[in-house]
Amino acid sequence: IILVNKKIVVTADKERNKIEDCEKIELCEDIYDIVSVDDIFWVVFCNGSVEQLDYFTTHEKEDWETVTKVLTGDQTIMDTRLRLAPGTGLTVSHLVSEESVLSLVTGRLVLDTVTGTHSLAGLTRTQVDIKADNLAAWHMDPWARLFMVTKDTSLVLMFSPHSKKSEEIISLSPSSKHVALTHVSEDQVAVMGSLSEGGYLQTVSTVYRCTVAKAAMKTTSHSGKGMFMVDDKLYLCVGNRVMSVRPGRGGLDTVLGKMAVSVPSLKPGLNQETVSMSDMPESLIVECVLAMLDTEEEAGQLDSLRALVRHETSLPVLSQL
């Protein structure tokens, strides 16, 4: 499903390699985003209303009901989140800016059984204690929390609609640029940014307010949101590339591949016990290969290499190799 512009939605497949050959539908209102929840696609309009994409594909255009606006013309959506909440069904949360004043608008999607359309009921508005023009990055997670990075203090803040106030999670370097953040799990967020020389990517615990894992990067330059969590995988839009990372217990620097800045380490022993480890870390595989390249002893190198390549390695590590 591709949102080509503010009103045209295209359904693409592997049979066609040009957008103009795909099925397309033009809606009557400007679209902010298309969101998937349990394999159902929902259209989020710029006026705050939400409707299933299937409604527009299964009804003739002249039979479409007019969408009920949730926001006024001066209000702008900065982020949106649809989630299945226990006992309340599908809830919608919009981060809305009006003259730099931020607020969270939340409602519950209700189906009209006569028309087949959805509307937002039980709307609540919660004002955020940070101004929109002071945000370097922001993200709404699936647990109805808002994460923000401020421009003036470079603080990572967490805002909860229940407490109605922002809490400091961690402080970044004041010179951070090209900042992006997203959730990794219910108790961790990922943050990246560029410094005067190089950049960084780190996961931060929202419970203990500390850095869990970190890695140095060559750059984090991007436009738009920059970082996304999809199916337990972290996707980074850096420069002209898109790379993926699966955060693990070994730390981000073990899976970033060639985007990570190499850190000097001690040369590992190339004995058979080391190269045949059943749970050999990916970073140690790389160090063993580098150590083999530096040694002039040819005896046993082929056996060591044969043992090393039997280990499973991720694509970023293979790229580094």
C-alpha positions in Angstrom: 0.0 0.0 0.0 1.6 3.2 -1.2 0.5 6.8 -0.3 1.7 8.5 -3.5 0.5 12.0 -2.5 -2.0 13.5 -0.1 -5.0 11.9 -1.8 -3.9 9.0 -4.1 -3.4 5.5 -2.6 -1.8 2.8 -4.8 -2.0 -1.0 -4.3 1.2 -2.5 -5.6 2.2 -6.1 -6.1 5.1 -8.1 -7.6 3.4 -8.5 -10.9 3.8 -4.8 -11.8 7.0 -2.7 -11.6 5.5 0.7 -12.4 3.2 2.7 -10.2 1.2 3.9 -13.2 0.2 0.3 -13.9 -1.0 -0.4 -10.3 -4.5 -0.1 -9.0 -5.0 3.4 -7.6 -7.8 5.2 -5.7 -8.2 8.9 -5.1 -9.8 10.0 -1.8 -11.7 13.2 -1.1 -9.7 14.4 1.9 -6.0 14.9 2.5 -4.3 11.8 4.1 -1.8 12.0 6.9 -0.8 8.3 6.9 -1.9 4.7 6.3 -1.5 2.5 9.4 -1.8 -1.3 9.6 -3.3 -2.9 12.7 -3.7 -6.7 12.7 -3.4 -6.8 8.9 -6.2 -4.2 8.5 -5.3 -1.0 6.8 -6.6 2.3 8.3 -6.5 5.7 6.5 -5.7 8.6 8.9 -6.9 11.8 7.4 -5.2 15.2 8.1 -8.5 16.3 9.8 -8.1 13.6 12.4 -10.7 11.2 11.2 -9.9 7.5 10.6 -11.5 5.0 8.3 -10.7 1.5 6.9 -9.1 1.5 3.5 -11.5 -1.4 2.6 -14.5 0.9 2.9 -13.3 3.0 0.0 -12.3 0.0 -2.2 -15.6 -1.9 -1.6 -18.0 1.1 -2.1 -18.6 3.2 -5.2 -17.2 6.8 -4.9 -20.6 8.4 -5.1 -21.7 6.3 -2.1 -18.9 7.4 0.2 -20.0 9.1 3.4 -18.5 12.4 4.3 -15.8 11.9 6.9 -16.4 13.7 10.2 -13.7 16.1 11.1 -12.0 15.8 14.4 -9.5 18.8 14.1 -10.0 22.3 13.1 -8.1 24.0 10.2 -5.4 25.5 12.6 -4.5 22.2 14.1 -1.8 20.0 12.5 -1.1 16.3 13.2 2.5 15.6 14.0 2.2 11.9 14.8 -0.5 9.3 15.2 -0.9 5.9 16.8 -3.6 3.2 16.5 -3.6 0.5 19.0 -5.8 -2.3 20.3 -6.5 -1.5 24.0 -7.9 -4.2 26.3 -11.6 -3.7 27.0 -11.9 -0.6 24.8 -11.2 -1.9 21.3 -9.2 0.2 18.8 -8.1 3.6 20.1 -6.6 6.4 18.2 -4.1 9.0 19.5 -3.0 12.1 17.6 -0.2 14.4 18.6 -1.6 17.8 17.5 0.1 21.2 17.2 -1.8 24.5 17.2 0.4 27.6 17.2 3.2 25.5 18.7 1.0 24.3 21.6 1.1 20.5 21.7 -1.8 18.3 22.8 -2.7 14.6 22.7 -6.1 13.9 21.2 -7.4 10.4 22.0 -10.6 8.6 21.1 -12.2 5.2 20.5 -13.2 4.0 17.0 -16.9 3.2 16.8 -18.5 1.4 13.8 -21.8 2.7 12.4 -23.6 -0.6 11.4 -25.9 1.3 9.0 -23.3 3.2 6.9 -20.3 0.9 7.6 -18.2 3.9 8.5 -16.2 4.6 11.7 -16.1 7.7 13.9 -14.1 8.7 17.0 -16.0 8.7 20.3 -15.1 9.8 23.8 -12.5 12.3 22.6 -10.1 13.6 25.3 -7.5 16.3 24.9 -4.4 16.5 27.1 -2.0 19.4 26.7 1.7 18.7 26.6 4.1 20.8 28.7 6.6 21.2 25.8 6.3 23.6 22.9 6.4 22.2 19.3 9.1 24.6 18.2 11.4 23.2 20.9 11.3 19.6 19.6 14.2 18.1 17.7 12.5 14.7 17.5 9.3 13.0 18.8 7.6 9.6 18.8 4.4 8.1 20.1 4.8 4.5 21.3 2.1 1.7 21.3 1.6 2.2 25.1 0.2 5.7 24.6 3.3 7.5 25.7 5.0 10.4 24.0 8.8 10.6 23.7 10.6 13.8 22.9 14.1 15.3 22.4 14.3 19.0 23.1 16.4 21.4 21.1 17.6 23.7 23.9 18.6 21.1 26.5 19.0 17.9 24.4 16.9 16.0 27.0 15.0 12.8 26.2 11.6 13.2 27.8 8.7 10.9 28.3 5.2 12.3 28.6 2.3 10.2 29.9 -1.4 11.2 29.4 -2.0 9.8 32.9 0.6 11.8 34.8 0.1 14.8 32.4 3.8 15.8 32.8 7.1 15.2 31.2 9.8 13.1 32.9 13.5 13.2 32.0 14.9 9.9 30.8 18.4 10.8 29.8 20.5 13.7 28.6 22.2 13.7 25.2 25.2 15.7 24.0 24.2 19.4 23.6 25.8 19.4 20.1 23.6 16.6 18.8 22.1 17.0 15.4 20.1 14.8 13.0 18.4 13.3 16.1 15.8 10.5 15.8 14.1 8.2 18.3 11.6 5.3 18.4 10.5 2.6 20.9 12.3 -0.7 21.0 10.2 -2.4 23.7 7.8 -1.3 26.4 10.8 -0.3 28.6 13.4 0.8 26.0 13.7 3.5 23.4 16.4 3.9 20.7 18.0 7.3 20.1 20.5 8.3 17.4 22.3 11.6 16.6 25.3 13.2 15.0 28.1 15.1 16.7 30.8 17.3 15.3 32.7 14.1 14.5 30.8 10.9 13.9 27.5 10.0 15.5 25.9 7.5 17.9 23.1 5.1 18.3 21.9 3.9 21.7 19.1 2.1 23.4 17.9 3.7 26.7 16.0 2.1 29.6 12.8 4.1 30.4 12.6 2.3 33.8 16.2 2.8 35.0 17.0 6.0 33.0 20.3 4.7 31.7 21.9 3.6 28.4 21.5 -0.1 27.8 23.6 -0.4 24.6 25.4 2.0 22.4 27.4 2.1 19.2 29.4 4.8 17.3 28.2 5.6 13.8 29.8 7.5 10.9 26.7 9.7 10.5 23.0 9.8 11.3 22.0 12.4 8.7 18.4 11.8 7.6 15.2 13.6 6.7 11.8 12.9 8.2 11.4 10.5 11.1 14.6 8.6 10.4 14.1 5.6 12.6 11.3 2.9 12.8 10.6 -0.2 14.7 8.9 -2.9 12.5 8.4 -6.5 13.6 11.1 -6.3 16.3 13.6 -4.9 13.9 15.0 -1.4 14.0 15.2 0.4 10.6 17.5 3.4 10.2 17.3 5.9 7.3 20.9 7.2 7.2 22.2 9.3 4.3 21.0 7.6 1.1 20.8 4.1 2.7 18.2 2.1 4.8 19.8 -0.3 7.2 18.2 -2.7 9.7 19.3 -3.7 13.2 17.8 -6.3 15.6 18.8 -5.1 19.1 20.1 -8.0 21.1 21.7 -8.8 24.4 25.2 -8.4 22.8 24.6 -4.7 22.2 24.0 -2.6 19.1 27.7 -2.5 18.2 27.7 -6.3 17.5 25.1 -6.0 14.8 25.6 -2.6 13.1 28.1 -4.0 10.6 30.1 -1.5 8.5 28.1 1.5 9.6 29.7 1.2 13.1 33.1 2.8 13.7 35.6 0.1 14.3 37.0 -0.1 17.9 40.5 -1.5 18.6 40.4 -4.8 20.5 42.8 -7.5 21.6 43.5 -10.2 19.0 41.7 -13.5 19.8 43.5 -16.8 19.9 43.0 -18.8 16.7 43.0 -22.2 18.4 40.5 -24.8 17.5 38.6 -24.4 20.8 37.9 -20.7 20.0 36.9 -21.0 16.3 34.6 -23.9 17.1 32.7 -22.3 19.9 29.0 -23.3 19.8 27.7 -19.9 20.9 30.4 -17.7 19.3 29.5 -14.0 19.3 29.4 -12.4 15.8 31.9 -9.7 16.9 34.4 -12.5 17.8 34.0 -14.1 14.3 35.0 -10.7 12.8 38.0 -10.4 15.1 39.1 -14.0 14.3 39.0 -13.3 10.5 41.0 -10.0 11.0 43.5 -11.8 13.1 43.9 -14.5 10.4 44.6 -11.8 7.8 47.3 -10.3 10.0 49.2 -13.5 10.7 51.8 -15.0 8.3 51.4 -18.6 9.5 49.6 -20.5 6.9 49.4 -23.8 8.7 45.9 -24.5 10.0 44.5 -21.3 8.5 42.2 -23.3 6.2 40.8 -25.4 9.0 40.2 -22.3 11.1 38.4 -20.5 8.3 36.3 -23.6 7.6 35.2 -23.6 11.2 34.5 -19.9 11.2 32.2 -19.8 8.1 30.1 -22.6 9.6 28.8 -20.1 12.2 25.5 -18.2 11.5 26.1 -14.5 10.9 23.7 -11.7 10.2 23.8 -9.7 6.9 25.4 -6.6 8.5 28.2 -8.7 9.9 28.7 -10.4 6.5 28.8 -6.9 4.9 31.5 -6.0 7.3 33.4 -9.2 6.6 
